[in-house]
C-alpha cells in the first residue's frame, strides 16, 4: 500500500511539473505567432504597394484590350494603302492613309494620300495634301513633283513649272528613290514647250537625254523636235523624229499589251509624217517620200484605212 501511495505521488508530481512547464512556455509561443503575423502583413502590404505603383506608372496598360489594330504601326497602314492603290481600291487606301496620319503624320504620307485623291479626281483635297506635304518637308521632291502633275492637269502651267523647279532642287539635295533627274528635266521641258519657251524646252530635253538614270522616252525626242521646228531648226528636228522612231522600234516588243504596241506604232507613224513635212520644206523630196512610205506601211499594218488613204494622197502629190 505504501508503494502504491508513493507511485501516485510521483505521478501527481510529474503532472504538476508538466503543467508548470507548459504554463511557463505559453507567453513565448504567442510571441512567435505575433511575430510571424507581422511579417506576413508587411509582405502583403509590400506587394500591394508595388502593384499600385506599377498601375500609376503605366496607366496605358490599365483597362486596355490588346488587339491587332493596337499593334499596327503607321507604316503598316501605309503598306496596306499601297496594296489597295495597286489593286485600284482607292477609297479604302485613303482610309488607311487617314489612319496612318492620325497615328503619326509625315510629309510622305500626306503626299501619298494626295496621289490617291488625284487618282480619284478629287483635286481640291489632293492639292491640300500636297500643300501640307511640302510645308512639313521643303525637301520632299516627290510632293513637289506630284503637285506639278496636279497643276498640269488643272492647266496651271506656271505653278507646275515652279513646282518642278523645286522638285529638281530638292532631288539634288535629298534624292528620292522613286524619282530621277531625267524625268524631272523632261517634265520641265514639256512645260516650257507648252509655255512656248522654245530654247528652255530644248535645253531641258537635252539635259534629260544626257542623264544616265531612267528610261529614254521617244516623246522626249519628238517634243524636242517640236521645239526645234518652232525656232526653224528643221534639220535637228528631223534628226529627233528619226531618233524617236528608233526608240519606238527598240521598245515596242517590250510593250506589255497589244494596245500599247499599237499606240507606239501609231506614234511612230506620226513621227514619219512630221519628218516628211520638214523634208519637204527643205526640198528633200526623196527623203519626204521615204518617210511617207514608212508611215503608209504602219497605217496598213494597223488597219487604219483613214490614215492609209490620207498618206497615199500625200505620196501621189509628191510625184506630180
C-alpha positions as CSV (number, residue, x, y, z in Angstrom):
1,X,0.0,0.0,0.0
2,X,2.8,2.3,0.8
3,X,4.4,1.7,-2.6
4,X,1.1,2.5,-4.4
5,X,0.8,5.8,-2.5
6,X,4.3,6.8,-3.4
7,X,3.7,6.0,-7.0
8,X,0.6,8.1,-7.1
9,X,2.5,11.0,-5.5
10,X,5.2,10.7,-8.2
11,X,2.6,10.8,-11.0
12,X,0.9,13.8,-9.5
13,X,4.2,15.5,-9.1
14,X,5.2,14.9,-12.7
15,X,1.8,16.2,-13.9
16,X,2.3,19.3,-11.8
17,X,5.8,19.8,-13.3
18,X,4.5,19.4,-16.9
19,X,1.6,21.8,-16.2
20,X,4.0,24.4,-14.8
21,X,6.3,23.9,-17.8
22,X,3.5,24.5,-20.3
23,X,2.3,27.5,-18.3
24,X,5.8,28.9,-18.4
25,X,6.1,28.4,-22.2
26,X,2.8,29.9,-23.3
27,X,3.9,33.6,-23.4
28,X,6.9,32.6,-25.7
29,X,4.6,30.7,-28.1
30,X,2.2,33.7,-28.5
31,X,5.2,36.0,-29.2
32,X,6.1,33.7,-32.2
33,X,2.6,33.9,-33.6
34,X,2.5,37.6,-33.4
35,X,6.0,37.9,-34.9
36,X,5.0,35.9,-38.0
37,X,1.7,37.7,-38.3
38,X,3.6,41.0,-38.5
39,X,6.0,39.6,-41.2
40,X,3.2,38.3,-43.3
41,X,1.3,41.6,-43.0
42,X,4.3,43.6,-44.2
43,X,4.9,41.2,-47.1
44,X,1.3,41.5,-48.2
45,X,1.4,45.3,-47.8
46,X,4.6,45.5,-49.9
47,X,3.1,43.6,-52.8
48,X,0.0,45.7,-52.7
49,X,2.1,49.0,-52.8
50,X,4.2,47.7,-55.7
51,X,1.1,46.7,-57.6
52,X,-0.5,50.1,-57.1
53,X,2.8,51.9,-58.1
54,X,3.0,49.9,-61.3
55,X,-0.6,50.9,-62.1
56,X,0.3,54.5,-61.5
57,X,3.5,54.5,-63.6
58,X,1.9,52.5,-66.5
59,X,-1.7,53.8,-66.8
60,X,-1.7,53.0,-70.6
61,X,-1.8,49.2,-69.9
62,X,-4.7,49.6,-67.5
63,X,-8.1,48.5,-68.9
64,X,-6.6,48.2,-72.5
65,X,-7.6,45.3,-74.6
66,X,-4.6,44.4,-76.8
67,X,-5.9,43.8,-80.4
68,X,-4.3,43.5,-83.8
69,X,-5.3,47.1,-84.5
70,X,-3.5,48.4,-81.4
71,X,-0.3,46.6,-82.5
72,X,-0.3,48.0,-86.0
73,X,2.2,50.8,-86.8
74,X,1.8,53.8,-89.2
75,X,4.0,52.0,-91.7
76,X,1.6,49.0,-91.7
77,X,-1.3,51.2,-92.7
78,X,0.9,52.8,-95.5
79,X,1.9,49.4,-96.8
80,X,-1.8,48.3,-96.8
81,X,-2.7,51.5,-98.6
82,X,-0.1,50.9,-101.3
83,X,-1.5,47.4,-101.9
84,X,-5.0,48.8,-102.2
85,X,-3.9,51.6,-104.6
86,X,-2.2,49.0,-106.8
87,X,-5.5,47.0,-106.8
88,X,-7.4,50.1,-107.7
89,X,-9.2,50.2,-104.3
90,X,-8.6,54.0,-103.9
91,X,-11.3,54.8,-101.2
92,X,-10.0,52.1,-98.8
93,X,-6.4,53.2,-99.5
94,X,-7.4,56.8,-98.5
95,X,-9.0,55.4,-95.3
96,X,-5.8,53.5,-94.4
97,X,-3.7,56.6,-95.0
98,X,-6.0,58.7,-92.9
99,X,-5.4,56.3,-90.0
100,X,-1.7,56.5,-90.6
101,X,-1.9,60.3,-90.5
102,X,-3.8,60.2,-87.2
103,X,-1.2,57.9,-85.7
104,X,2.0,59.7,-87.0
105,X,1.6,62.2,-89.8
106,X,4.6,62.6,-92.1
107,X,5.2,64.5,-95.3
108,X,5.4,61.3,-97.4
109,X,2.1,60.0,-96.1
110,X,0.3,63.3,-97.0
111,X,1.9,63.1,-100.5
112,X,0.8,59.5,-101.0
113,X,-2.8,60.4,-99.9
114,X,-2.7,63.3,-102.3
115,X,-1.8,60.9,-105.1
116,X,-4.8,58.8,-104.1
117,X,-7.1,61.8,-104.1
118,X,-5.7,62.8,-107.5
119,X,-6.4,59.4,-108.9
120,X,-10.0,59.7,-107.6
121,X,-10.4,63.1,-109.3
122,X,-10.8,65.0,-106.0
123,X,-8.2,67.6,-107.0
124,X,-9.0,70.0,-104.2
125,X,-8.2,67.5,-101.4
126,X,-5.2,66.4,-103.4
127,X,-3.9,69.9,-103.6
128,X,-4.5,70.4,-99.9
129,X,-2.4,67.2,-99.1
130,X,0.4,68.2,-101.4
131,X,0.5,71.7,-99.8
132,X,0.7,70.1,-96.3
133,X,3.4,67.7,-97.5
134,X,5.7,70.5,-98.8
135,X,5.0,72.6,-95.7
136,X,6.2,69.7,-93.5
137,X,9.3,69.0,-95.6
138,X,10.6,71.6,-98.1
139,X,13.0,68.9,-99.5
140,X,10.3,66.4,-100.4
141,X,10.9,66.2,-104.2
142,X,8.0,63.7,-104.7
143,X,5.5,66.1,-103.1
144,X,6.6,68.9,-105.4
145,X,6.6,66.7,-108.4
146,X,3.1,65.4,-107.6
147,X,1.8,68.9,-107.2
148,X,3.4,69.8,-110.5
149,X,1.4,66.9,-112.1
150,X,-1.8,68.1,-110.5
151,X,-1.2,71.7,-111.6
152,X,-0.6,70.4,-115.1
153,X,-4.0,68.7,-115.1
154,X,-5.5,71.9,-113.8
155,X,-3.6,73.8,-116.6
156,X,-1.8,75.9,-114.1
157,X,1.4,75.6,-116.1
158,X,3.3,78.4,-114.4
159,X,2.6,76.9,-110.9
160,X,3.5,73.5,-112.3
161,X,6.8,74.9,-113.6
162,X,7.6,76.4,-110.3
163,X,6.9,73.0,-108.6
164,X,9.2,71.2,-111.0
165,X,12.0,73.7,-110.3
166,X,11.5,73.0,-106.6
167,X,11.5,69.2,-107.2
168,X,14.8,69.5,-109.1
169,X,16.4,71.5,-106.3
170,X,15.1,69.1,-103.7
171,X,16.2,66.0,-105.7
172,X,19.7,67.3,-106.0
173,X,20.0,67.7,-102.2
174,X,17.8,64.9,-100.9
175,X,17.3,62.3,-103.7
176,X,14.0,60.3,-103.7
177,X,14.3,56.8,-104.9
178,X,11.1,57.0,-106.9
179,X,12.3,60.0,-108.9
180,X,15.1,60.6,-111.3
181,X,16.6,63.7,-112.9
182,X,15.9,62.5,-116.4
183,X,12.1,62.5,-115.8
184,X,12.2,65.8,-114.0
185,X,14.1,67.6,-116.8
186,X,11.7,66.0,-119.3
187,X,8.7,67.3,-117.4
188,X,10.1,70.8,-117.2
189,X,10.9,70.6,-120.9
190,X,7.3,69.8,-121.6
191,X,6.0,72.7,-119.5
192,X,8.5,75.1,-121.3
193,X,7.2,73.7,-124.6
194,X,3.6,74.4,-123.7
195,X,4.6,77.9,-122.4
196,X,6.4,78.5,-125.8
197,X,9.7,78.9,-124.1
198,X,11.4,77.0,-127.0
199,X,15.0,77.4,-126.0
200,X,14.2,76.5,-122.4
201,X,12.4,73.4,-123.7
202,X,15.3,72.4,-125.9
203,X,17.8,72.8,-123.0
204,X,15.7,70.7,-120.7
205,X,15.1,67.9,-123.2
206,X,18.8,67.9,-123.9
207,X,19.6,67.6,-120.2
208,X,17.0,64.8,-119.9
209,X,18.6,62.8,-122.7
210,X,22.1,63.3,-121.3
211,X,21.2,61.7,-117.9
212,X,22.2,58.1,-117.3
213,X,19.4,57.1,-115.0
214,X,15.9,56.2,-116.0
215,X,14.4,55.1,-119.3
216,X,14.7,57.1,-122.6
217,X,11.3,58.1,-123.9
218,X,10.5,58.6,-127.6
219,X,8.3,61.5,-126.6
220,X,11.4,63.5,-125.4
221,X,12.9,63.3,-128.9
222,X,9.6,64.1,-130.5
223,X,8.8,67.1,-128.2
224,X,12.3,68.5,-128.7
225,X,11.7,68.2,-132.4
226,X,8.7,70.4,-132.0
227,X,10.8,73.0,-130.2
228,X,13.4,72.8,-132.9
229,X,10.7,73.2,-135.5
230,X,9.3,76.3,-133.7
231,X,12.7,78.0,-133.9
232,X,13.2,77.0,-137.5
233,X,15.9,74.4,-136.9
234,X,14.4,71.8,-139.3
235,X,17.4,69.6,-139.7
236,X,17.7,68.9,-135.9
237,X,14.0,68.4,-135.8
238,X,14.2,65.7,-138.5
239,X,17.1,64.0,-136.6
240,X,15.0,64.0,-133.5
241,X,12.0,62.4,-135.2
242,X,14.3,59.8,-136.6
243,X,15.6,59.1,-133.1
244,X,12.1,58.9,-131.8
245,X,11.2,56.2,-134.4
246,X,14.4,54.3,-133.4
247,X,13.4,54.3,-129.7
248,X,9.9,53.1,-130.6
249,X,11.4,50.3,-132.7
250,X,13.7,49.2,-129.8
251,X,11.0,49.3,-127.1
252,X,7.8,48.2,-129.0
253,X,8.4,44.5,-128.4
254,X,8.7,45.0,-124.7
255,X,5.3,46.8,-124.6
256,X,3.1,44.9,-122.1
257,X,-0.1,44.8,-124.2
258,X,-1.2,44.8,-127.8
259,X,-3.0,48.1,-127.2
260,X,0.3,49.7,-126.1
261,X,2.2,48.3,-129.1
262,X,-0.5,49.7,-131.4
263,X,-0.3,53.1,-129.7
264,X,3.5,53.2,-130.1
265,X,3.2,52.2,-133.7
266,X,0.7,55.0,-134.3
267,X,3.1,57.5,-132.7
268,X,5.9,56.3,-135.0
269,X,3.6,56.8,-138.0
270,X,3.0,60.4,-136.8
271,X,6.8,61.0,-136.4
272,X,7.4,59.8,-140.0
273,X,4.7,62.2,-141.3
274,X,6.1,65.2,-139.5
275,X,9.6,64.4,-140.7
276,X,8.3,64.1,-144.2
277,X,6.7,67.6,-143.9
278,X,10.1,69.1,-142.8
279,X,12.0,67.3,-145.5
280,X,9.5,68.7,-148.0
281,X,10.2,72.3,-146.6
282,X,13.9,71.7,-147.1
283,X,13.1,70.5,-150.7
284,X,14.3,67.0,-149.8
285,X,11.5,65.3,-151.8
286,X,13.1,61.8,-151.9
287,X,13.5,61.8,-148.1
288,X,10.0,63.1,-147.7
289,X,8.7,60.3,-149.9
290,X,10.6,57.6,-147.9
291,X,9.1,59.0,-144.7
292,X,5.6,58.9,-146.1
293,X,6.1,55.4,-147.4
294,X,7.2,54.2,-144.0
295,X,4.1,56.0,-142.4
296,X,1.9,54.3,-145.0
297,X,3.3,50.8,-144.2
298,X,2.5,51.4,-140.5
299,X,-1.1,52.6,-141.3
300,X,-1.7,49.5,-143.3
301,X,-0.4,47.2,-140.6
302,X,-2.7,48.9,-138.1
303,X,-5.7,48.6,-140.5
304,X,-6.1,52.4,-140.3
305,X,-7.8,52.9,-143.6
306,X,-8.3,56.6,-143.0
307,X,-4.6,57.3,-142.4
308,X,-3.7,55.0,-145.3
309,X,-5.8,57.0,-147.7
310,X,-4.5,60.3,-146.5
311,X,-0.9,59.3,-146.6
312,X,-1.3,57.8,-150.1
313,X,-2.7,61.1,-151.3
314,X,0.4,62.9,-149.9
315,X,2.7,60.4,-151.8
316,X,0.8,61.0,-155.0
317,X,1.1,64.7,-154.6
318,X,4.9,64.4,-154.3
319,X,5.0,62.6,-157.7
320,X,3.1,65.3,-159.5
